[in-house]
Amino acid sequence: MRVVVTPPGRTVLLTGAAGGLGRVLAARFTDGGDRVVAVDRDAAALADLASQVDVVPVVADVSSRDDVERAVAEAGRVDVMVNNAAVVDRLGAAHEVDPDEWDLLVAVNLTAPYLFCHAVLPAMIKRGAGTIVNVASITGLRGGRAGAAYTASKHGLVGLTINIAATTGHLGIRSNAVCPGSIDTGMQALGEVFDSGRETLARDRRKPPPVAPGLIADVVTFLASDAAAGINGVALPADSGTLAF
Ligand SMILES: NC(=O)c1ccc[n+]([C@@H]2O[C@H](COP(=O)([O-])OP(=O)(O)OC[C@H]3O[C@@H](n4cnc5c(N)ncnc54)[C@H](O)[C@@H]3O)[C@@H](O)[C@H]2O)c1
């Protein structure tokens, strides 16, 4: 049997760690003294991250139940769960998106965070402490900012986040979502985008420019910290005021 030795301090289980926001988050948490278990399916990008930041790299596909189990086992005790991995659809409306693309978006963006929460919550509840931070999107709060699959998956993630807060808050768990607007990470759609989606986004002329990932990392690390002890069950826009219009 594998024995996981957890050092003093928190263990943060972070998915999508090798991506644009994930890399910044991994560095922030490790700089703060946390042990970061960094999960990503991109082995090369994860190795590159691990060469620069002191993380425990786990190559895993979060849409695979076996891989999720393996990542959670590797982490051992999890104090902070950050569900950050996601894929973007091709901006197709419901009548355009094909079922395979829908299934992938839901698997990665919604079912995977559920699987991780399902796996880590029992031990958190037993200890009476634990924090979940889900990286959603303003797309999880509005209808016209992406395709049907991405929009539905992020709405689902916001719902999951708030339900966890409602059902486990009294047991010492905090569960919050960050809803970024546009982040300057170069996140790519799965393929050539639909004209309908491009036109929908073009209608939003007041959209602020993408923000640096560090600004979103500030919000995620704040929600994961004791400074946010009084915050539970929120889906916090970090969108430079996009939704204010
Ligand atoms: N970039 C934006 O403008 C923007 C806006 C709003 C919300 N977000 C959200 O921020 C988060 C981070 O996005 P980003 O901009 O860093 O994107 P990114 O594409 O740079 O990073 C995403 C990471 O997730 C990983 N990943 C994808 N599918 C996976 C899978 N099945 N298993 C394991 N890892 C997988 C990718 O390999 C990648 O490293 C996402 O949840 C995204 O939806 C991004």
The ligand as a MOL file (V3000), in Angstrom:
LIG
                    3D

  0  0  0     0  0            999 V3000
M  V30 BEGIN CTAB
M  V30 COUNTS 44 48 0 0 0
M  V30 BEGIN ATOM
M  V30 1 N -9.2990 32.0960 -20.5640 0
M  V30 2 C -10.4440 32.7360 -20.3530 0
M  V30 3 O -10.7320 33.7650 -20.9780 0
M  V30 4 C -11.4020 32.2170 -19.3160 0
M  V30 5 C -12.5600 32.9560 -19.0320 0
M  V30 6 C -13.4500 32.5060 -18.0640 0
M  V30 7 C -13.1810 31.3340 -17.3830 0
M  V30 8 N -12.0590 30.6230 -17.6740 0 CHG=1
M  V30 9 C -11.8300 29.3870 -16.9410 0
M  V30 10 O -10.5600 29.4490 -16.3240 0
M  V30 11 C -10.0510 28.1140 -16.1760 0
M  V30 12 C -8.6260 28.0490 -16.6710 0
M  V30 13 O -8.6260 28.3650 -18.0530 0
M  V30 14 P -7.2930 28.8120 -18.8370 0
M  V30 15 O -7.5940 30.0960 -19.4730 0
M  V30 16 O -6.1140 28.6590 -17.9570 0 CHG=-1
M  V30 17 O -7.2860 27.7010 -19.9960 0
M  V30 18 P -6.1040 26.7840 -20.5210 0
M  V30 19 O -6.6280 26.0950 -21.7400 0
M  V30 20 O -4.8510 27.5630 -20.6200 0
M  V30 21 O -5.9300 25.7230 -19.3380 0
M  V30 22 C -6.8090 24.6370 -19.1580 0
M  V30 23 C -5.9870 23.4480 -18.6890 0
M  V30 24 O -6.8900 22.3570 -18.4510 0
M  V30 25 C -6.2770 21.1820 -18.9520 0
M  V30 26 N -7.2990 20.1860 -19.2940 0
M  V30 27 C -8.2660 20.2890 -20.2270 0
M  V30 28 N -8.9620 19.1410 -20.2940 0
M  V30 29 C -8.4250 18.3080 -19.3650 0
M  V30 30 C -8.7030 16.9840 -18.9770 0
M  V30 31 N -9.6680 16.2550 -19.5590 0
M  V30 32 N -7.9600 16.4450 -17.9830 0
M  V30 33 C -6.9640 17.1560 -17.3930 0
M  V30 34 N -6.6470 18.4100 -17.7410 0
M  V30 35 C -7.3710 18.9710 -18.7250 0
M  V30 36 C -5.5230 21.6260 -20.2000 0
M  V30 37 O -4.5130 20.6960 -20.5620 0
M  V30 38 C -4.9770 22.9740 -19.7560 0
M  V30 39 O -3.6940 22.8430 -19.1820 0
M  V30 40 C -11.0410 27.2140 -16.9180 0
M  V30 41 O -11.9370 26.6300 -15.9940 0
M  V30 42 C -11.7810 28.1660 -17.8200 0
M  V30 43 O -13.0720 27.6950 -18.1770 0
M  V30 44 C -11.1750 31.0350 -18.6240 0
M  V30 END ATOM
M  V30 BEGIN BOND
M  V30 1 1 1 2
M  V30 2 2 2 3
M  V30 3 1 2 4
M  V30 4 1 4 5
M  V30 5 2 4 44
M  V30 6 2 5 6
M  V30 7 1 6 7
M  V30 8 2 7 8
M  V30 9 1 8 9
M  V30 10 1 8 44
M  V30 11 1 9 10
M  V30 12 1 9 42
M  V30 13 1 10 11
M  V30 14 1 11 12
M  V30 15 1 11 40
M  V30 16 1 12 13
M  V30 17 1 13 14
M  V30 18 2 14 15
M  V30 19 1 14 16
M  V30 20 1 14 17
M  V30 21 1 17 18
M  V30 22 2 18 19
M  V30 23 1 18 20
M  V30 24 1 18 21
M  V30 25 1 21 22
M  V30 26 1 22 23
M  V30 27 1 23 24
M  V30 28 1 23 38
M  V30 29 1 24 25
M  V30 30 1 25 26
M  V30 31 1 25 36
M  V30 32 1 26 27
M  V30 33 1 26 35
M  V30 34 2 27 28
M  V30 35 1 28 29
M  V30 36 1 29 30
M  V30 37 2 29 35
M  V30 38 1 30 31
M  V30 39 2 30 32
M  V30 40 1 32 33
M  V30 41 2 33 34
M  V30 42 1 34 35
M  V30 43 1 36 37
M  V30 44 1 36 38
M  V30 45 1 38 39
M  V30 46 1 40 41
M  V30 47 1 40 42
M  V30 48 1 42 43
M  V30 END BOND
M  V30 END CTAB
M  END
